[in-house]
């Protein structure tokens, strides 16, 4: 047995480990949603000229909305735009059979915002990144 660390794997090698976990998951939980059924979603907020003032990127898989990032320009903050971005992503998630929304944020980012939007913290990792913390939040989605 030998080990190899690389940041440039061949496409075949990268596929082999991805397919390996997919096959394992299918054997373990036969009715598990296929990750290939993942639905990506982007929600943008724009000014009157069409310039992007902010947005949200997320994926839906395994019955959950995974909010990957949310960003708002200084001009859009405090306007309700963040709440609307989340609401639209959550509506998209419901349309795709999601029952849960998940988000990760750091200590200097938006934990209070997510909590105001109905998310609850279920875990914190102190010292990630150094000098701060990362918080994991969830919300049950309702029709």
C-alpha positions in Angstrom: 0.0 0.0 0.0 1.3 3.5 -0.8 -0.1 7.0 -0.3 -0.1 9.9 -2.6 -1.0 13.5 -1.7 -1.8 15.8 -4.7 -3.7 18.9 -5.5 -4.0 17.9 -9.2 -5.5 14.4 -9.3 -6.4 12.9 -12.6 -10.1 13.1 -13.5 -10.3 9.3 -13.3 -8.8 9.2 -9.8 -11.1 12.0 -8.5 -14.1 10.2 -10.0 -13.0 6.9 -8.4 -13.3 8.2 -4.8 -16.5 10.2 -5.5 -18.1 7.2 -7.1 -16.8 5.0 -4.2 -18.7 7.0 -1.6 -21.8 7.2 -3.8 -21.8 3.4 -4.1 -21.2 2.9 -0.4 -24.1 5.3 0.5 -26.4 3.4 -1.9 -25.6 0.1 -0.4 -26.1 1.5 3.1 -29.3 3.6 2.4 -30.8 2.2 -0.8 -33.5 5.0 -1.1 -31.1 7.8 -0.5 -31.5 10.7 -2.9 -28.8 10.6 -5.6 -26.4 13.5 -5.2 -26.7 13.9 -9.0 -30.2 15.2 -8.3 -28.7 18.2 -6.6 -30.4 21.5 -7.5 -28.2 24.6 -7.4 -29.7 28.0 -6.9 -28.5 31.6 -7.1 -30.6 34.6 -5.9 -29.4 38.1 -6.8 -30.4 41.5 -5.7 -29.7 44.3 -8.2 -29.9 48.1 -8.4 -32.1 49.8 -11.0 -29.2 49.8 -13.5 -28.8 46.0 -13.1 -25.6 46.0 -11.0 -25.4 43.2 -8.5 -25.8 44.5 -4.9 -25.7 41.1 -3.4 -26.7 37.5 -3.7 -27.0 34.0 -2.3 -25.6 30.7 -3.6 -27.1 27.4 -2.4 -27.6 23.7 -3.2 -30.5 21.4 -2.5 -29.7 17.7 -1.8 -30.5 15.1 0.8 -33.8 16.9 1.6 -31.8 20.0 2.8 -31.0 23.5 1.5 -27.3 24.1 1.9 -26.7 27.8 2.0 -23.1 28.2 0.7 -22.7 31.9 0.8 -24.6 35.2 1.2 -23.2 38.6 0.5 -24.7 42.0 0.4 -23.0 45.3 -0.5 -22.9 48.0 2.2 -25.6 49.8 0.1 -28.0 46.8 0.4 -27.5 46.0 4.1 -30.3 46.9 6.5 -32.8 47.1 3.6 -34.4 43.7 4.1 -32.6 42.3 1.1 -30.8 39.6 3.1 -34.1 38.3 4.5 -35.6 38.3 1.0 -32.6 36.4 -0.5 -33.1 33.7 2.2 -36.9 33.6 1.7 -36.5 33.1 -2.0 -33.9 30.3 -1.6 -36.1 28.6 1.0 -39.1 28.7 -1.3 -36.9 27.2 -4.0 -35.8 24.5 -1.5 -39.4 23.7 -0.6 -40.2 23.3 -4.4 -37.4 20.7 -4.5 -38.6 18.7 -1.5 -36.3 20.1 1.1 -37.4 20.0 4.8 -34.4 21.6 6.3 -32.0 24.6 5.7 -28.4 24.6 6.8 -25.9 27.5 7.0 -22.4 28.0 8.3 -21.2 31.4 9.4 -18.2 32.8 11.3 -18.1 35.0 14.4 -17.7 38.3 12.6 -20.3 37.5 9.9 -24.1 37.0 10.3 -25.1 34.6 13.1 -27.6 37.2 14.6 -29.1 37.8 11.2 -29.7 34.0 10.6 -31.2 33.7 14.1 -33.6 36.5 13.3 -34.6 34.6 10.2 -35.5 31.5 12.3 -32.2 29.6 12.2 -30.9 27.9 15.4 -27.3 27.3 16.2 -26.6 23.6 16.7 -22.8 23.7 16.9 -19.8 26.0 17.2 -16.2 25.3 16.5 -14.0 27.7 18.5 -10.7 28.8 17.0 -11.9 28.3 13.3 -10.5 30.5 12.0 -7.9 31.4 14.6 -9.2 34.0 17.0 -12.9 33.5 16.0 -15.5 30.8 15.8 -17.6 29.1 13.1 -21.3 28.5 13.8 -23.5 25.9 12.2 -27.2 26.8 12.1 -30.4 25.0 10.9 -34.0 25.8 10.2 -36.9 23.5 9.6 -38.7 24.6 6.4 -42.5 24.8 6.4 -44.9 25.1 3.5 
